[in-house]
Amino acid sequence: MELPVRHQLLVYPVTFPPGGATESRRVKRHTAMFIGAGAFDFFSASYLSQHQPAGQYQPAGDVGHQLDYLDGLLWVRTDPRVSPFAAANGHAGLAPATVILAEVDPLVDEGRQYAAALTTAAVPTHVLEYRMPHGFFILGHALALPEAAAAVREAAHAVNQGLRRADP
């Protein structure tokens, strides 16, 4: 039995929007606290290698490899598992979404763009943006950041409300 999705919780989502690298990917990939450019490239390459068509992409073996936005990977733009913007049916009819963003994050612009795409498709979308670095939602509790606690409370409330919705 497949259960309907009642709510989406997206925490600094990776969406690979059309048009190439966002300003925040270009500028903040070198400045984001908790994740430097090398680590950012490593995680991107690891993620992409999990979704590649057979024989299409091999991630660089070293963390220091600068991953170009798409590194010549045209399939990324058309694979909705990698780029939600490529969803065949668009975004209409998706479950309501809460999008949590970190202002000091290479992913902030694509999170904003995806939230805008959901809103344009009439998907109820609540955006929470914190003046924090990437990773604050997960690592913030260990560092006793009040913003992290607030974000977790907001996320829990949104998911709770979504699960209580009568219509799937």
Summary of the structure (lengths in Angstrom):
residues: 168
radius of gyration: 16.6
end to end distance: 14.2
largest distance: 48.9
contacts: 474
relative contact order: 0.21
helix: 39%
strand: 12%
